[in-house]
Structure formats: structure tokens, C-alpha cells
Amino acid sequence: MDSNVTRRALVLGCSKGPKDIPGVKNDVPNVVEYLCSPYGGSWKSSEMEVITSPTRVEVQMALNRAVADYTIVYFSGHGYTDGLSGQRMISLKDGNIPDSFLLINSPRQLVMIDSCRDILPSGSFGNSFMRGEPRNFSGASTINRRRM
């Protein structure tokens, strides 16, 4: 690989919501392990950032840091398709965002989203998330900028 090419990987996991998704706790470390392997590209820890239970602001800041020649963004958690707009949404700790929010200005990027895409009536899933009802989300965000 050309030593002048910059790479960044952002791995996001958010299991909390109307129903906890236990698999997210496995998905995040498994993706990191794969990226570090020769099969996954032998990514260095310094090229990756992992955030669990992120807020919209935390994701936006991490995406700004992730701009590089090649960027991978992986999300594991709740998602749905808004029945009115057809917009695919993913759910963060403090609300829902369109999956297109994860696209950034890297010339080459791969965005992988591991979530449901069920079509729901407009606002049926999102309203309680956007109000930030405590019963839906608990615990603090964990940001881990992987360094060797």
C-alpha cells in the first residue's frame, strides 16, 4: 500500500433503544478485530476510532476526524425506514439520523450499516427517541481512539 495514502475507520455501536440489541456488543469488537487482521487490511490502531452509544454530536465530530484518502464507517444498532419519507434512519443515543449522515468528503469510502430497515409509520419510532426519554437510553458514551 502507498505510504502516502491516509486511512481512517470509524466503528459505531449503539445497542440501546426500545429493545436492547445484545449482538452489538459482539459486532463492534469483531469488526475491529477483522480490520486489524491481514484479511481486513491490517489497519493500525491509530487509524481507527470506536464509539459506543454515541450522540449525534459525537458522531459528527468523529466523522470530521475520519476524513482521509480512504474511510470505512461501520454502524451496528437500531434502524428503520420512515414510512412517510422513505428515508432510512439509524438510531443514536440521543435521537435518529438519516443513514446518509455517515457519508463524508473522503474520496474513497465504505459505509456499512448493520441494522433493521423495517418500514414504520412516520414518527412512530423516532418521536420517543427525539424526546430523549430516559427509558430508551442509559449509560454514558464510550469513545475509544485506538492507539498502539
C-alpha positions as CSV (number, residue, x, y, z in Angstrom):
1,M,0.0,0.0,0.0
2,D,1.2,3.5,-0.8
3,S,2.6,5.0,2.4
4,N,1.2,8.4,1.4
5,V,-2.4,7.2,1.5
6,T,-4.3,8.0,4.7
7,R,-6.9,5.7,6.1
8,R,-9.4,6.1,8.8
9,A,-12.0,3.7,10.2
10,L,-14.9,4.7,12.4
11,V,-16.7,1.9,14.2
12,L,-20.0,2.8,15.9
13,G,-22.2,0.7,18.1
14,C,-25.5,1.7,19.7
15,S,-27.5,-1.2,21.2
16,K,-29.9,0.8,23.4
17,G,-33.4,1.7,22.2
18,P,-36.9,0.3,22.6
19,K,-35.3,-3.1,22.8
20,D,-31.6,-3.7,23.6
21,I,-29.6,-5.4,20.9
22,P,-27.1,-7.7,22.6
23,G,-25.3,-8.5,19.3
24,V,-23.9,-5.0,19.1
25,K,-21.6,-5.7,22.0
26,N,-20.1,-8.5,19.8
27,D,-20.2,-6.8,16.5
28,V,-18.1,-3.8,17.4
29,P,-15.0,-5.8,18.7
30,N,-15.4,-8.3,15.9
31,V,-15.3,-5.6,13.2
32,V,-12.2,-4.0,14.9
33,E,-10.5,-7.4,15.0
34,Y,-11.3,-8.1,11.4
35,L,-10.0,-4.7,10.3
36,C,-6.7,-5.3,12.2
37,S,-6.3,-8.7,10.5
38,P,-4.5,-9.2,7.2
39,Y,-7.8,-10.2,5.6
40,G,-9.4,-6.9,6.7
41,G,-6.5,-4.7,5.6
42,S,-4.1,-4.8,8.6
43,W,-5.4,-1.5,9.9
44,K,-3.4,0.1,12.7
45,S,-5.0,1.0,15.9
46,S,-4.0,4.6,15.3
47,E,-6.2,4.6,12.1
48,M,-9.4,3.6,14.0
49,E,-11.9,5.1,16.3
50,V,-14.5,3.2,18.2
51,I,-17.6,4.8,19.8
52,T,-20.3,3.0,21.7
53,S,-23.6,4.6,22.5
54,P,-22.7,7.8,20.5
55,T,-24.7,11.0,20.4
56,R,-25.2,12.9,17.1
57,V,-22.6,15.5,18.1
58,E,-20.0,12.7,18.9
59,V,-20.7,11.1,15.6
60,Q,-20.3,14.4,13.7
61,M,-17.0,15.2,15.4
62,A,-15.7,11.7,14.7
63,L,-16.7,11.9,11.1
64,N,-14.8,15.2,10.8
65,R,-11.7,13.4,12.2
66,A,-12.3,10.4,9.8
67,V,-11.8,12.3,6.5
68,A,-8.9,10.6,4.8
69,D,-8.0,9.2,1.4
70,Y,-9.9,6.1,2.3
71,T,-12.5,5.8,5.1
72,I,-14.6,3.0,6.5
73,V,-17.6,3.8,8.6
74,Y,-19.4,0.8,10.3
75,F,-22.6,1.2,12.4
76,S,-24.3,-1.6,14.4
77,G,-27.6,-0.8,16.1
78,H,-31.2,0.1,15.6
79,G,-32.5,1.4,12.3
80,Y,-35.8,1.7,10.4
81,T,-37.3,3.2,7.2
82,D,-39.6,6.1,7.7
83,G,-42.9,5.1,6.2
84,L,-43.8,8.7,5.0
85,S,-40.5,9.9,3.6
86,G,-38.9,6.5,2.7
87,Q,-35.7,7.8,4.4
88,R,-33.5,5.1,6.1
89,M,-32.7,6.1,9.6
90,I,-30.3,4.9,12.3
91,S,-30.7,5.4,16.0
92,L,-28.1,7.0,18.2
93,K,-28.2,7.6,22.0
94,D,-29.9,11.0,21.6
95,G,-32.0,10.5,18.5
96,N,-32.3,9.3,15.0
97,I,-30.3,10.4,11.9
98,P,-30.6,9.6,8.2
99,D,-28.1,6.9,7.3
100,S,-26.7,9.3,4.7
101,F,-25.4,11.4,7.6
102,L,-22.5,8.9,7.7
103,L,-21.2,9.9,4.2
104,I,-18.3,12.3,4.3
105,N,-15.9,14.0,2.0
106,S,-13.4,11.2,1.6
107,P,-12.6,10.4,-2.0
108,R,-13.0,6.7,-1.3
109,Q,-15.3,5.4,1.5
110,L,-17.2,2.4,2.5
111,V,-20.2,2.7,4.8
112,M,-21.6,-0.5,6.4
113,I,-24.8,-0.4,8.4
114,D,-25.9,-3.4,10.4
115,S,-29.5,-2.6,11.4
116,C,-33.1,-3.2,10.7
117,R,-34.8,-1.5,7.8
118,D,-38.4,-2.2,8.6
119,I,-40.8,0.4,7.3
120,L,-42.5,2.1,10.2
121,P,-45.3,4.8,10.2
122,S,-43.7,8.2,10.2
123,G,-42.6,9.3,13.6
124,S,-43.6,6.1,15.4
125,F,-40.0,5.1,16.2
126,G,-38.4,8.5,16.1
127,N,-40.6,10.6,18.3
128,S,-39.7,8.8,21.6
129,F,-36.0,8.8,20.6
130,M,-36.0,12.5,19.8
131,R,-37.6,13.4,23.1
132,G,-34.7,11.5,24.7
133,E,-36.9,9.6,27.1
134,P,-34.6,8.1,29.7
135,R,-36.3,4.7,29.5
136,N,-34.9,4.3,26.0
137,F,-31.2,5.1,26.7
138,S,-29.0,4.6,29.6
139,G,-25.3,4.8,30.3
140,A,-22.6,7.1,29.1
141,S,-21.0,7.1,25.7
142,T,-17.6,5.4,25.3
143,I,-15.1,6.9,22.9
144,N,-12.0,4.9,22.3
145,R,-9.4,6.3,19.9
146,R,-7.4,3.2,19.3
147,R,-3.7,3.8,19.7
148,M,-0.8,1.3,19.9
